[in-house]
Amino acid sequence: MIRRVTDAGRACLALENRLCRIVICPEQGGAIVSYVHRPSGIDVLWRNPYGQPPRKRVLDQPMAGCSDLFDVMDGSWYVSLPTGFFPSDYFGAPIGTHGEIRSVPWTVERMGRGPTWVEVTLLGWSVRTPLGYRRTLRLDASSSRLEWTETVINRAPEALPVAWLQHPAFAGPLVEGARLLAPARTVRVYRADDPAQLQLASGYEGAWPLVPERETGRLRDCSVVPAATSGHDHSVQLADFESGRGCIWNEGLGLGFLMEWDARIFPIAWSWARGGGPCRYPLWGAGQLITLQPSTSPVGAFPELVRNGTVLTVPAHGEVSATFFTGFVTRSDGPYV
């Protein structure tokens, strides 16, 4: 089934069957605002307690410390394009935190249904660049398996580099006592300008999932979702994947959320995990969550990524597409229920 619904006053679309319900908000960068396992009622997506009800516009205030993102960050699953995480200049265009595409309204290009599936295609155009983004989501009638076809479009007469990632954040009952299971060989920590801002050792590289803490040197298992009152907050990058996949797995529930992607296009996956964390902007000590963010590029300022050649190139008057699969599993390695 596919139908129009509202979520916190926003006009949305819902794709659903007896196993799952996915709610999409076209007007907020095509964000996935809810992803529910219907038999248990568990919504796997995090909701920012300070971003409810959701806001559509940034505040008319000085912009610093990623506030262009945090003012409107409600916890949705959005796409980051074209400059990766940090605010940057994109060939003269000022681009904010996690890119521009997440912040522009998308349109519904088409909705369709067949005997055993429903699908929707959304399209968003950048205002400050010649880039566009098309997303087609297809849900089978008898499975929680969702197929994503994601396409970056370049209308310019020259090839353009982009840093592109998916940005889901997982929370709620699924993550309590859960682990992030991924066939990555390597874990890295971003080399911060101010290492004192990190709980882990800045610039560390080693075998996934153990990373030394900056102050104590103790090894932290970064595959474990931090307990809600632990105060842990860390961001790592997973690399050298045997295959592009990762699962938020809760052994106690016998339930997991599986993501699959093309590791040739997205060789890196970022993971931010939080269990309360420091009482400061933007989350003020709130939230238990973990992310798994397939990415074309490592964490870094966009000009640095271009210099290092760690960007994806979209051909002139061309496009690049990738396919993802997501859904619920009762075994950490699948199949989808």
RODO-2510 file (C-alpha; in nm, 4 decimals, decimal comma):
residues 337
     n   res          X          Y          Z
     1     m     0,0000     0,0000     0,0000
     2     i     0,1102     0,3568    -0,0665
     3     r    -0,0859     0,6515     0,0659
     4     r    -0,0598     1,0148     0,1696
     5     v    -0,0342     1,0765     0,5456
     6     t     0,0705     1,3515     0,7869
     7     d     0,3517     1,3359     1,0404
     8     a     0,3781     1,6162     1,2976
     9     g     0,1876     1,8392     1,0570
    10     r     0,4048     1,7539     0,7569
    11     a     0,2651     1,6174     0,4309
    12     c     0,4173     1,2725     0,3881
    13     l     0,3862     0,9446     0,2003
    14     a     0,3721     0,6001     0,3589
    15     l     0,4809     0,2751     0,1985
    16     e     0,3556    -0,0180     0,4023
    17     n     0,2669    -0,3822     0,4215
    18     r     0,1962    -0,6142     0,7135
    19     l     0,5678    -0,6202     0,8090
    20     c     0,6854    -0,2584     0,7870
    21     r     0,5826     0,1024     0,7391
    22     i     0,8138     0,3658     0,5903
    23     v     0,7109     0,7325     0,6053
    24     i     0,8765     0,9819     0,3690
    25     c     0,8624     1,3613     0,3830
    26     p     0,9253     1,5012     0,0304
    27     e     0,9203     1,8659     0,1407
    28     q     1,2098     1,8075     0,3838
    29     g     1,4743     1,6793     0,1470
    30     g     1,2989     1,3479     0,0859
    31     a     1,3746     1,2449     0,4433
    32     i     1,2617     0,9117     0,5837
    33     v     1,0956     1,0235     0,9073
    34     s     0,9748     0,6858     1,0361
    35     y     1,0695     0,3228     0,9700
    36     v     0,8508     0,0833     1,1713
    37     h     0,8619    -0,2927     1,2237
    38     r     0,4871    -0,3465     1,2374
    39     p     0,4712    -0,6813     1,4271
    40     s     0,6544    -0,5238     1,7248
    41     g     0,5613    -0,1581     1,6685
    42     i     0,9300    -0,0606     1,6939
    43     d     1,0347     0,2513     1,5020
    44     v     1,4082     0,2160     1,4395
    45     l     1,4773     0,5830     1,3592
    46     w     1,5981     0,8294     1,6199
    47     r     1,3941     1,1411     1,6912
    48     n     1,5771     1,4427     1,8236
    49     p     1,4030     1,5380     2,1522
    50     y     1,5000     1,9018     2,0932
    51     g     1,3722     1,8950     1,7346
    52     q     1,0116     1,7957     1,8014
    53     p     0,7867     1,9146     1,6557
    54     p     1,0107     1,9331     1,3493
    55     r     1,1221     2,2721     1,2203
    56     k     1,1523     2,3459     0,8492
    57     r     1,3715     2,6558     0,8652
    58     v     1,6908     2,7551     1,0384
    59     l     1,6720     3,0301     1,2989
    60     d     1,7342     3,3933     1,2080
    61     q     2,0454     3,3905     1,4242
    62     p     2,4233     3,3804     1,3724
    63     m     2,5241     3,0546     1,2048
    64     a     2,8089     2,8613     1,3660
    65     g     2,8860     2,5168     1,5041
    66     c     2,6777     2,3392     1,2358
    67     s     2,3619     2,5238     1,3456
    68     d     2,2368     2,5269     0,9851
    69     l     2,1848     2,1519     1,0335
    70     f     2,1051     2,1272     1,4031
    71     d     1,8249     2,3873     1,3897
    72     v     1,6231     2,1506     1,1691
    73     m     1,7691     1,8088     1,2606
    74     d     1,4670     1,6081     1,3694
    75     g     1,6375     1,2684     1,3473
    76     s     1,5214     1,1726     0,9985
    77     w     1,7164     0,9615     0,7519
    78     y     1,8494     1,2090     0,4949
    79     v     2,1084     1,2189     0,2193
    80     s     2,4279     1,4247     0,2437
    81     l     2,5449     1,5835    -0,0828
    82     p     2,7596     1,7325    -0,2355
    83     t     3,0301     1,8213     0,0205
    84     g     3,0170     1,5559     0,2919
    85     f     2,9871     1,6646     0,6526
    86     f     3,1571     2,0006     0,6957
    87     p     3,0286     2,3364     0,5651
    88     s     3,2333     2,4229     0,2594
    89     d     3,2715     2,6250    -0,0570
    90     y     3,1641     2,4273    -0,3649
    91     f     3,3241     2,6030    -0,6617
    92     g     3,2050     2,9384    -0,5266
    93     a     2,8745     2,8166    -0,3792
    94     p     2,8530     2,8251     0,0018
    95     i     2,7201     2,4864     0,1180
    96     g     2,6137     2,4084     0,4736
    97     t     2,6631     2,1150     0,7065
    98     h     2,5868     1,7786     0,5431
    99     g     2,5225     1,9499     0,2118
   100     e     2,2344     2,1290     0,0453
   101     i     2,0204     1,8467    -0,0974
   102     r     1,8872     1,7543     0,2487
   103     s     1,7545     2,1089     0,2943
   104     v     1,5573     2,1632    -0,0284
   105     p     1,1997     2,0434    -0,0952
   106     w     1,1687     1,7422    -0,3228
   107     t     0,8754     1,6648    -0,5514
   108     v     0,6921     1,3388    -0,6059
   109     e     0,7691     1,2400    -0,9655
   110     r     0,5499     0,9337    -0,9709
   111     m     0,3824     0,6666    -0,7615
   112     g     0,3194     0,3185    -0,8890
   113     r     0,1975    -0,0228    -0,7862
   114     g     0,2046    -0,3693    -0,9314
   115     p     0,0597    -0,7055    -0,8314
   116     t     0,3315    -0,7581    -0,5679
   117     w     0,4918    -0,4171    -0,5066
   118     v     0,4467    -0,0438    -0,4585
   119     e     0,6990     0,2304    -0,5325
   120     v     0,7511     0,6044    -0,5259
   121     t     1,0031     0,8242    -0,7061
   122     l     1,1125     1,1589    -0,5590
   123     l     1,3245     1,4288    -0,7201
   124     g     1,5120     1,7169    -0,5596
   125     w     1,7089     1,9927    -0,7341
   126     s     1,9931     2,1846    -0,5771
   127     v     1,9572     2,5637    -0,5721
   128     r     2,3264     2,6518    -0,5485
   129     t     2,4745     2,3836    -0,7761
   130     p     2,3767     2,2106    -1,1037
   131     l     2,3140     1,8846    -0,9163
   132     g     1,9920     1,6935    -0,8631
   133     y     1,8897     1,3811    -0,6757
   134     r     1,6366     1,1147    -0,7709
   135     r     1,5238     0,8423    -0,5277
   136     t     1,3005     0,5468    -0,6095
   137     l     1,1790     0,3290    -0,3223
   138     r     1,0146    -0,0067    -0,3977
   139     l     0,8524    -0,2266    -0,1317
   140     d     0,7399    -0,5829    -0,1937
   141     a     0,3979    -0,6873    -0,0659
   142     s     0,5205    -0,9866     0,1343
   143     s     0,8614    -0,8764     0,2668
   144     s     1,0184    -0,5957     0,4671
   145     r     1,2884    -0,5684     0,1996
   146     l     1,2969    -0,2125     0,0633
   147     e     1,4900    -0,1423    -0,2565
   148     w     1,6420     0,2047    -0,2948
   149     t     1,7630     0,3346    -0,6316
   150     e     1,9571     0,6556    -0,5659
   151     t     2,0818     0,8769    -0,8486
   152     v     2,2980     1,1901    -0,8498
   153     i     2,2328     1,4038    -1,1594
   154     n     2,4787     1,6573    -1,3051
   155     r     2,3335     1,9198    -1,5405
   156     a     2,6677     2,1005    -1,5855
   157     p     2,8884     2,0810    -1,8982
   158     e     3,1792     1,9612    -1,6807
   159     a     3,2250     1,6588    -1,4567
   160     l     3,1810     1,7443    -1,0892
   161     p     3,3230     1,5825    -0,7737
   162     v     3,0902     1,5010    -0,4840
   163     a     3,1123     1,3546    -0,1365
   164     w     2,7918     1,1517    -0,0925
   165     l     2,6556     0,9577     0,2015
   166     q     2,3356     0,8199     0,3500
   167     h     2,2605     0,9486     0,7005
   168     p     2,0281     0,7256     0,9058
   169     a     2,0328     0,7388     1,2866
   170     f     1,8917     0,4450     1,4817
   171     a     1,7391     0,4568     1,8302
   172     g     1,4519     0,3277     2,0424
   173     p     1,4029    -0,0270     2,1729
   174     l     1,6032    -0,1804     1,8882
   175     v     1,9330    -0,0219     1,9966
   176     e     1,9061    -0,0937     2,3710
   177     g     2,1690    -0,3619     2,4255
   178     a     2,2322    -0,3886     2,0513
   179     r     2,5486    -0,4186     1,8448
   180     l     2,6538    -0,2904     1,5058
   181     l     2,7631    -0,5963     1,3084
   182     a     2,9595    -0,5194     0,9926
   183     p     3,2207    -0,7099     0,7890
   184     a     3,4734    -0,4241     0,8079
   185     r     3,8418    -0,4922     0,8694
   186     t     3,9520    -0,1418     0,9635
   187     v     3,8318     0,1327     1,1953
   188     r     3,9600     0,4908     1,1879
   189     v     3,9096     0,8002     1,3993
   190     y     3,9098     1,1410     1,2340
   191     r     4,2243     1,3437     1,3073
   192     a     4,0646     1,6396     1,4842
   193     d     4,2095     1,9899     1,4991
   194     d     4,1292     1,9791     1,8724
   195     p     4,1772     1,6193     1,9960
   196     a     4,0420     1,7176     2,3395
   197     q     3,6963     1,7304     2,1822
   198     l     3,7080     1,3537     2,1187
   199     q     3,6617     1,0673     2,3624
   200     l     3,8641     0,8361     2,1349
   201     a     4,2262     0,8675     2,0252
   202     s     4,2383     1,1217     1,7425
   203     g     4,3767     0,9831     1,4168
   204     y     4,3784     0,6211     1,5359
   205     e     4,3635     0,3380     1,2813
   206     g     4,3344    -0,0288     1,3686
   207     a     4,1223    -0,3412     1,3511
   208     w     3,7466    -0,2962     1,3832
   209     p     3,5798    -0,2659     1,6361
   210     l     3,8282    -0,1782     1,9165
   211     v     3,9569     0,1797     1,9566
   212     p     4,1602     0,3261     2,2474
   213     e     4,0024     0,6039     2,4510
   214     r     4,1968     0,9302     2,4465
   215     e     4,2272     0,9813     2,8230
   216     t     4,2571     0,6258     2,9597
   217     g     4,3923     0,4242     2,6682
   218     r     4,1299     0,1600     2,7412
   219     l     3,9908    -0,0126     2,4354
   220     r     3,6298     0,0755     2,3565
   221     d     3,4239    -0,1726     2,1567
   222     c     3,2672     0,0615     1,9022
   223     s     3,0284    -0,2078     1,7797
   224     v     2,8362    -0,1871     2,1094
   225     v     2,5621     0,0733     2,1341
   226     p     2,6525     0,2814     2,4420
   227     a     2,4171     0,2517     2,7383
   228     a     2,1831     0,5477     2,7681
   229     t     2,3556     0,6811     3,0816
   230     s     2,7157     0,5927     2,9884
   231     g     2,8084     0,9408     2,8675
   232     h     2,9883     0,7807     2,5731
   233     d     2,9945     0,9717     2,2484
   234     h     3,2142     0,8735     1,9562
   235     s     3,2380     0,8818     1,5794
   236     v     3,4400     0,6296     1,3796
   237     q     3,4843     0,5266     1,0185
   238     l     3,4618     0,1647     0,9072
   239     a     3,6621     0,0620     0,5999
   240     d     3,7971    -0,2359     0,4038
   241     f     3,4603    -0,4094     0,3852
   242     e     3,4357    -0,7710     0,2750
   243     s     3,0909    -0,6719     0,1477
   244     g     2,8779    -0,3613     0,1779
   245     r     2,6464    -0,4483     0,4628
   246     g     2,5778    -0,3699     0,8254
   247     c     2,3180    -0,4762     1,0797
   248     i     2,1919    -0,3153     1,3990
   249     w     2,1346    -0,6430     1,5822
   250     n     1,9488    -0,6876     1,9123
   251     e     2,0055    -1,0405     2,0413
   252     g     1,7525    -1,0019     2,3225
   253     l     1,4761    -0,9087     2,0798
   254     g     1,5906    -1,1501     1,8110
   255     l     1,5491    -0,8607     1,5699
   256     g     1,7785    -0,6527     1,3555
   257     f     1,7797    -0,3856     1,0875
   258     l     1,9961    -0,4748     0,7884
   259     m     2,1456    -0,2373     0,5306
   260     e     2,3196    -0,3464     0,2095
   261     w     2,5043    -0,1276    -0,0400
   262     d     2,7634    -0,1313    -0,3188
   263     a     3,1005    -0,1063    -0,1429
   264     r     3,2704    -0,0113    -0,4695
   265     i     3,0794     0,3192    -0,4683
   266     f     3,0541     0,3532    -0,0893
   267     p     3,3801     0,2077     0,0500
   268     i     3,3466     0,3878     0,3853
   269     a     3,0735     0,3765     0,6498
   270     w     3,0628     0,6343     0,9252
   271     s     2,9210     0,5422     1,2641
   272     w     2,8324     0,7935     1,5343
   273     a     2,7261     0,6399     1,8661
   274     r     2,5953     0,8164     2,1730
   275     g     2,4780     0,7243     2,5198
   276     g     2,3851     1,0563     2,6757
   277     g     2,7171     1,2229     2,6055
   278     p     2,8410     1,5679     2,7064
   279     c     2,5858     1,8256     2,8214
   280     r     2,6507     2,0845     2,5526
   281     y     2,5202     2,1989     2,2174
   282     p     2,3474     2,0542     2,0229
   283     l     2,1967     1,7613     2,2187
   284     w     2,2701     1,8660     2,5782
   285     g     2,3347     1,5158     2,7097
   286     a     2,0240     1,3577     2,5539
   287     g     1,9910     1,0593     2,3281
   288     q     2,0913     0,6967     2,2875
   289     l     2,1609     0,6249     1,9242
   290     i     2,3932     0,4759     1,6679
   291     t     2,4357     0,5528     1,2989
   292     l     2,5623     0,3572     1,0021
   293     q     2,6289     0,5869     0,7077
   294     p     2,7604     0,4402     0,3807
   295     s     2,9823     0,7060     0,2216
   296     t     3,1853     0,7659    -0,0915
   297     s     3,4428     0,9570     0,1139
   298     p     3,6090     0,9616     0,4545
   299     v     3,5425     1,2425     0,7014
   300     g     3,7229     1,5553     0,5914
   301     a     3,6862     1,9066     0,4586
   302     f     3,5678     1,8958     0,0977
   303     p     3,8756     2,0687    -0,0539
   304     e     4,0940     1,8128     0,1257
   305     l     3,8843     1,5251    -0,0103
   306     v     3,9224     1,6636    -0,3639
   307     r     4,2995     1,7004    -0,3225
   308     n     4,3264     1,3443    -0,1939
   309     g     4,1098     1,2025    -0,4711
   310     t     3,8623     1,0568    -0,2215
   311     v     3,5505     1,1859    -0,3985
   312     l     3,3057     1,0476    -0,6525
   313     t     3,2964     1,2096    -0,9970
   314     v     2,9612     1,2652    -1,1691
   315     p     3,0065     1,2940    -1,5488
   316     a     2,9168     1,6098    -1,7415
   317     h     2,5474     1,6029    -1,8321
   318     g     2,5442     1,2612    -1,6694
   319     e     2,4527     1,0737    -1,3555
   320     v     2,5678     0,8089    -1,1100
   321     s     2,3251     0,5579    -0,9584
   322     a     2,3513     0,3163    -0,6690
   323     t     2,1190     0,0565    -0,5226
   324     f     2,0601    -0,0079    -0,1522
   325     f     1,8516    -0,2658     0,0296
   326     t     1,7149    -0,2321     0,3816
   327     g     1,4770    -0,4232     0,6024
   328     f     1,4194    -0,6248     0,9170
   329     v     1,5839    -0,9579     0,9934
   330     t     1,5514    -1,2254     1,2598
   331     r     1,9091    -1,3394     1,1966
   332     s     2,1920    -1,0916     1,1786
   333     d     2,2910    -1,2120     0,8294
   334     g     1,9344    -1,2200     0,6923
   335     p     1,7227    -1,3031     0,5053
   336     y     1,4725    -1,0177     0,5314
   337     v     1,1478    -1,1092     0,7053
***
